[in-house]
Amino acid sequence: MRRLSRIAVAVIAAVLLGGAAIGPAAADPPFRLDDRISDTNGALGGNTSAAQSAIDSLQSEDNVQLWVVFVDSFDGTPAADWAAETFADSDFGSRYALLAVATEDRAYRIEVGDSFPLTTDEVDTIGTNDVAPRLSGSDWSGAVVAAADGLRSEIGGGGASSFLWVLVVIAVVVVVVVLLWLRARRKKSQPAAAGGAPAGGSGDGPGGAPAEPPVPVEPYEQLSERSVQILIATDNAVRTSEAQLQLAEQTFGAAAVVDFRRAFEQARDSLAAAFRLRQQIDDDEPEDEATRRAWMTEIIDRCTKADEALDEQSERFDELLDTRNRLPTVLAELPGRIDAVAARLPDVTAALGRLSGTYAPTALSTVSTNVTEAGARLELARDELAEATAANTAAAGGDPQAGPNDAAVAARDAEEALAQATTLLDAVGSLEAELSAAASQLQSRLAPVQAELASARSALTHGSAGAESQALVQRLDQVELAVTAVAGLAGQRDPVLATQRIQEADEALDDILADTRSAQQNEQRAAQLLQETLATARQRIATASDYVTTRRGAVGSQARTRLAEANRHLAAAEGLAGSDPRQALAEAKQATALADAAIQLAQQDVGGFGGGFGGGGFGGGGGGSNIGGAILGGIIGGILSSGGGHRGHSRGFGGFGGGGGFGGGFGGGGGGGGSRGAGGRF
């Protein structure tokens, strides 16, 4: 019921009012923890002995590392996001727990690894029953002790010894084996019907249907071997990348490949962490199989992400080499390519004006500055082209201070700036088509939902809904409020958002009407909803991806992480579409929500970034708009890393600039497997 209330509130707030973004406060952003207890605001006042003792006991008894951080504020960020990013930045693993407390915000969060030996509900219980009461009384040290004791108690099975736990597991295994043996004997004793099914039914599922096959568990030895092989392969990849990085730095200068080095160093650190996990698996201290499996899975995840990030940077280096090898052709073709994109500016400006007169600002938020930014990228492309041409001419004339490598770096920057300008302009046309299609389809989507509303009302009137009819009436009222709000405006102000709200209302009605339909009808409805939701998810992910790509120099890890997760959930939805449409629908909805969150976070990052470098003052002189555009596009990444100065020591090139590939795909992944948790206010 709360979910449906949110639907109605969201429709009224977002469709009727248009919504508004609230910027975060500038204090205590997420950061990498170096100490078990980080008392940044002096909450503990140096009184850490009891807390440290409890943390040490937890590690010695249960092999769980508890880290603690006290700050004044979570920087206007939700506690869950703040803790998750700090957890990831700190490179924590599966048996790590983080207690994050914002004393001024009066908020806390307990974040744990995805494979942590407690459920999220159990973590929430520790926070609610043990930690929050002490925080509310400003007993900061007591809260840390309570967290450690609570984790130790829950992991120990509420006081049961690990030996007894092992006995329970053994007993369960024995029972399962006996049951399987008895079941096999029973099947052998039954006469087989036609087709090989036992008499009395066609299988073991409901109504004689074939039973669902069990989810296969990878054999332990196979998982172990796989983790070892990928560890070796990644070690080789890191060694190869180190040699390639040295060549890149010698050829083009360290600043030009700054993000290649960052990716290499992060991959090397993550590889070292993976080797430590393997050492823990192989040492003389025994761990249960579940723990070893979790560590092996973490090794595979770390190595996979490290290898992918290195591959991306290696490919970008190859692109730069290719630009150098084709330099005369590139320099000859770039002027015409730049002019062709510049010729599109008037038409796209007019299109954006038409859209602004038709749709709400919320519908255009991802493209509202695209024309301006595209113009800045084109100006940058011309500047880089001029510099590349000058460097190439000087090198041809025998100037010892110039060379083809400098010209190649500048030419590659020009190509990257041009590509971003093209993407920015294309995004306006794509959004125009998306909004037009959504507006025209909205009425056809409204009609079935309104018919379902009438059907549900009729079912309740005739008593077919059973004893819960009053509760269903209230739920229907909320759905009808949402549908009426959308229908009243016909979605003209923000048809994409309105379509999403109609989809949510349709899903809510399906939940209400599920008991009145046959299983086949429910599956058909789920399949129909799935296709609509998949289309929405793909559109939102494409929009988010374009936004992040063209502004990657300003977009942080939170937005990148949401986008990566959105793509993962979309892939899962597409993979499940044929076999499990209901689960696929849930995955597609999650993909859409994550893409929307990525857009919102990226816009916040860009807004905050622009405030710091506006006015053309950065770099001193008249190149403010160009440098600002380059920073937003992630082209001159080396300027921020090295603090400005001469071009040869301060600039990056488009291929490596911005850190988009590694920071989002690898660093945002949560240190090998991600994290979860629970928390609240106190």
ChimeraX attribute file (.defattr): number of C-alpha atoms within 10 A of each C-alpha:
attribute: neighborCount
match mode: 1-to-1
recipient: residues
	/A:1	13
	/A:2	8
	/A:3	12
	/A:4	21
	/A:5	16
	/A:6	13
	/A:7	22
	/A:8	24
	/A:9	15
	/A:10	18
	/A:11	24
	/A:12	17
	/A:13	13
	/A:14	17
	/A:15	24
	/A:16	17
	/A:17	12
	/A:18	15
	/A:19	14
	/A:20	10
	/A:21	9
	/A:22	8
	/A:23	15
	/A:24	15
	/A:25	12
	/A:26	12
	/A:27	13
	/A:28	18
	/A:29	16
	/A:30	20
	/A:31	14
	/A:32	13
	/A:33	18
	/A:34	9
	/A:35	10
	/A:36	16
	/A:37	19
	/A:38	17
	/A:39	18
	/A:40	12
	/A:41	15
	/A:42	12
	/A:43	20
	/A:44	18
	/A:45	10
	/A:46	9
	/A:47	12
	/A:48	14
	/A:49	10
	/A:50	13
	/A:51	23
	/A:52	20
	/A:53	12
	/A:54	18
	/A:55	24
	/A:56	18
	/A:57	17
	/A:58	23
	/A:59	16
	/A:60	10
	/A:61	10
	/A:62	16
	/A:63	14
	/A:64	22
	/A:65	22
	/A:66	25
	/A:67	24
	/A:68	22
	/A:69	22
	/A:70	22
	/A:71	22
	/A:72	19
	/A:73	21
	/A:74	29
	/A:75	19
	/A:76	16
	/A:77	18
	/A:78	14
	/A:79	25
	/A:80	19
	/A:81	16
	/A:82	21
	/A:83	30
	/A:84	28
	/A:85	26
	/A:86	21
	/A:87	30
	/A:88	25
	/A:89	19
	/A:90	17
	/A:91	20
	/A:92	25
	/A:93	28
	/A:94	23
	/A:95	21
	/A:96	21
	/A:97	26
	/A:98	24
	/A:99	26
	/A:100	27
	/A:101	31
	/A:102	21
	/A:103	20
	/A:104	10
	/A:105	16
	/A:106	17
	/A:107	21
	/A:108	27
	/A:109	28
	/A:110	28
	/A:111	30
	/A:112	30
	/A:113	25
	/A:114	22
	/A:115	22
	/A:116	22
	/A:117	18
	/A:118	16
	/A:119	15
	/A:120	17
	/A:121	11
	/A:122	17
	/A:123	24
	/A:124	19
	/A:125	16
	/A:126	23
	/A:127	26
	/A:128	16
	/A:129	13
	/A:130	21
	/A:131	29
	/A:132	24
	/A:133	16
	/A:134	18
	/A:135	22
	/A:136	15
	/A:137	11
	/A:138	16
	/A:139	15
	/A:140	22
	/A:141	21
	/A:142	19
	/A:143	23
	/A:144	29
	/A:145	21
	/A:146	22
	/A:147	29
	/A:148	29
	/A:149	19
	/A:150	22
	/A:151	25
	/A:152	22
	/A:153	16
	/A:154	18
	/A:155	20
	/A:156	15
	/A:157	14
	/A:158	11
	/A:159	10
	/A:160	12
	/A:161	11
	/A:162	13
	/A:163	9
	/A:164	11
	/A:165	13
	/A:166	12
	/A:167	11
	/A:168	12
	/A:169	12
	/A:170	12
	/A:171	12
	/A:172	12
	/A:173	12
	/A:174	12
	/A:175	12
	/A:176	12
	/A:177	12
	/A:178	12
	/A:179	12
	/A:180	12
	/A:181	12
	/A:182	12
	/A:183	12
	/A:184	11
	/A:185	11
	/A:186	11
	/A:187	14
	/A:188	11
	/A:189	10
	/A:190	12
	/A:191	12
	/A:192	14
	/A:193	12
	/A:194	9
	/A:195	7
	/A:196	10
	/A:197	17
	/A:198	19
	/A:199	14
	/A:200	12
	/A:201	14
	/A:202	19
	/A:203	16
	/A:204	13
	/A:205	11
	/A:206	10
	/A:207	10
	/A:208	14
	/A:209	11
	/A:210	13
	/A:211	11
	/A:212	9
	/A:213	6
	/A:214	6
	/A:215	6
	/A:216	6
	/A:217	7
	/A:218	10
	/A:219	8
	/A:220	14
	/A:221	9
	/A:222	10
	/A:223	16
	/A:224	20
	/A:225	12
	/A:226	16
	/A:227	23
	/A:228	17
	/A:229	13
	/A:230	18
	/A:231	23
	/A:232	15
	/A:233	15
	/A:234	24
	/A:235	20
	/A:236	13
	/A:237	19
	/A:238	20
	/A:239	14
	/A:240	12
	/A:241	22
	/A:242	18
	/A:243	10
	/A:244	15
	/A:245	21
	/A:246	14
	/A:247	13
	/A:248	21
	/A:249	16
	/A:250	10
	/A:251	15
	/A:252	22
	/A:253	20
	/A:254	21
	/A:255	25
	/A:256	32
	/A:257	28
	/A:258	26
	/A:259	26
	/A:260	30
	/A:261	22
	/A:262	17
	/A:263	26
	/A:264	24
	/A:265	15
	/A:266	19
	/A:267	29
	/A:268	20
	/A:269	14
	/A:270	22
	/A:271	22
	/A:272	14
	/A:273	21
	/A:274	24
	/A:275	17
	/A:276	14
	/A:277	19
	/A:278	20
	/A:279	11
	/A:280	15
	/A:281	20
	/A:282	12
	/A:283	10
	/A:284	8
	/A:285	7
	/A:286	11
	/A:287	14
	/A:288	9
	/A:289	11
	/A:290	12
	/A:291	17
	/A:292	19
	/A:293	19
	/A:294	20
	/A:295	26
	/A:296	24
	/A:297	20
	/A:298	25
	/A:299	28
	/A:300	24
	/A:301	21
	/A:302	26
	/A:303	28
	/A:304	18
	/A:305	21
	/A:306	29
	/A:307	24
	/A:308	17
	/A:309	25
	/A:310	26
	/A:311	15
	/A:312	17
	/A:313	25
	/A:314	19
	/A:315	14
	/A:316	18
	/A:317	23
	/A:318	14
	/A:319	14
	/A:320	24
	/A:321	19
	/A:322	13
	/A:323	22
	/A:324	20
	/A:325	14
	/A:326	12
	/A:327	21
	/A:328	13
	/A:329	11
	/A:330	18
	/A:331	21
	/A:332	12
	/A:333	11
	/A:334	18
	/A:335	14
	/A:336	11
	/A:337	12
	/A:338	23
	/A:339	12
	/A:340	12
	/A:341	17
	/A:342	18
	/A:343	10
	/A:344	14
	/A:345	17
	/A:346	11
	/A:347	11
	/A:348	19
	/A:349	16
	/A:350	11
	/A:351	14
	/A:352	22
	/A:353	12
	/A:354	12
	/A:355	20
	/A:356	15
	/A:357	10
	/A:358	13
	/A:359	16
	/A:360	19
	/A:361	18
	/A:362	18
	/A:363	23
	/A:364	18
	/A:365	13
	/A:366	21
	/A:367	22
	/A:368	17
	/A:369	13
	/A:370	23
	/A:371	20
	/A:372	16
	/A:373	25
	/A:374	25
	/A:375	21
	/A:376	20
	/A:377	32
	/A:378	25
	/A:379	21
	/A:380	26
	/A:381	29
	/A:382	21
	/A:383	18
	/A:384	21
	/A:385	26
	/A:386	18
	/A:387	18
	/A:388	26
	/A:389	22
	/A:390	15
	/A:391	22
	/A:392	22
	/A:393	16
	/A:394	17
	/A:395	18
	/A:396	12
	/A:397	11
	/A:398	10
	/A:399	12
	/A:400	8
	/A:401	9
	/A:402	17
	/A:403	18
	/A:404	21
	/A:405	22
	/A:406	25
	/A:407	28
	/A:408	29
	/A:409	28
	/A:410	27
	/A:411	30
	/A:412	28
	/A:413	28
	/A:414	31
	/A:415	26
	/A:416	24
	/A:417	30
	/A:418	25
	/A:419	19
	/A:420	24
	/A:421	30
	/A:422	20
	/A:423	17
	/A:424	27
	/A:425	24
	/A:426	16
	/A:427	20
	/A:428	23
	/A:429	15
	/A:430	14
	/A:431	20
	/A:432	17
	/A:433	12
	/A:434	15
	/A:435	23
	/A:436	15
	/A:437	13
	/A:438	22
	/A:439	20
	/A:440	14
	/A:441	13
	/A:442	21
	/A:443	15
	/A:444	10
	/A:445	16
	/A:446	21
	/A:447	12
	/A:448	12
	/A:449	21
	/A:450	18
	/A:451	11
	/A:452	16
	/A:453	22
	/A:454	14
	/A:455	14
	/A:456	21
	/A:457	17
	/A:458	13
	/A:459	16
	/A:460	17
	/A:461	12
	/A:462	9
	/A:463	12
	/A:464	13
	/A:465	20
	/A:466	11
	/A:467	9
	/A:468	10
	/A:469	15
	/A:470	12
	/A:471	11
	/A:472	19
	/A:473	17
	/A:474	13
	/A:475	20
	/A:476	22
	/A:477	17
	/A:478	23
	/A:479	25
	/A:480	19
	/A:481	20
	/A:482	25
	/A:483	25
	/A:484	16
	/A:485	18
	/A:486	27
	/A:487	18
	/A:488	10
	/A:489	14
	/A:490	18
	/A:491	23
	/A:492	22
	/A:493	22
	/A:494	25
	/A:495	26
	/A:496	23
	/A:497	20
	/A:498	27
	/A:499	24
	/A:500	20
	/A:501	23
	/A:502	23
	/A:503	21
	/A:504	22
	/A:505	26
	/A:506	23
	/A:507	18
	/A:508	20
	/A:509	22
	/A:510	20
	/A:511	11
	/A:512	17
	/A:513	18
	/A:514	14
	/A:515	12
	/A:516	14
	/A:517	11
	/A:518	10
	/A:519	11
	/A:520	9
	/A:521	12
	/A:522	18
	/A:523	15
	/A:524	13
	/A:525	17
	/A:526	20
	/A:527	19
	/A:528	13
	/A:529	19
	/A:530	24
	/A:531	17
	/A:532	16
	/A:533	26
	/A:534	22
	/A:535	12
	/A:536	22
	/A:537	28
	/A:538	18
	/A:539	18
	/A:540	23
	/A:541	24
	/A:542	17
	/A:543	20
	/A:544	26
	/A:545	20
	/A:546	20
	/A:547	23
	/A:548	25
	/A:549	20
	/A:550	28
	/A:551	26
	/A:552	28
	/A:553	26
	/A:554	24
	/A:555	32
	/A:556	21
	/A:557	25
	/A:558	23
	/A:559	26
	/A:560	31
	/A:561	24
	/A:562	25
	/A:563	31
	/A:564	23
	/A:565	20
	/A:566	29
	/A:567	23
	/A:568	15
	/A:569	22
	/A:570	25
	/A:571	16
	/A:572	18
	/A:573	27
	/A:574	17
	/A:575	13
	/A:576	16
	/A:577	21
	/A:578	10
	/A:579	9
	/A:580	14
	/A:581	23
	/A:582	19
	/A:583	16
	/A:584	27
	/A:585	27
	/A:586	16
	/A:587	26
	/A:588	31
	/A:589	24
	/A:590	21
	/A:591	31
	/A:592	26
	/A:593	17
	/A:594	25
	/A:595	30
	/A:596	21
	/A:597	19
	/A:598	30
	/A:599	26
	/A:600	16
	/A:601	20
	/A:602	27
	/A:603	23
	/A:604	20
	/A:605	22
	/A:606	18
	/A:607	14
	/A:608	16
	/A:609	17
	/A:610	16
	/A:611	9
	/A:612	10
	/A:613	16
	/A:614	13
	/A:615	11
	/A:616	15
	/A:617	15
	/A:618	16
	/A:619	15
	/A:620	8
	/A:621	8
	/A:622	11
	/A:623	14
	/A:624	17
	/A:625	21
	/A:626	20
	/A:627	23
	/A:628	26
	/A:629	26
	/A:630	29
	/A:631	24
	/A:632	25
	/A:633	28
	/A:634	28
	/A:635	33
	/A:636	27
	/A:637	28
	/A:638	26
	/A:639	23
	/A:640	14
	/A:641	14
	/A:642	13
	/A:643	12
	/A:644	14
	/A:645	11
	/A:646	9
	/A:647	13
	/A:648	14
	/A:649	16
	/A:650	21
	/A:651	28
	/A:652	30
	/A:653	31
	/A:654	28
	/A:655	29
	/A:656	32
	/A:657	29
	/A:658	30
	/A:659	25
	/A:660	24
	/A:661	21
	/A:662	28
	/A:663	22
	/A:664	22
	/A:665	21
	/A:666	30
	/A:667	28
	/A:668	25
	/A:669	28
	/A:670	25
	/A:671	25
	/A:672	30
	/A:673	21
	/A:674	22
	/A:675	24
	/A:676	22
	/A:677	24
	/A:678	22
	/A:679	24
	/A:680	16
	/A:681	15
	/A:682	18
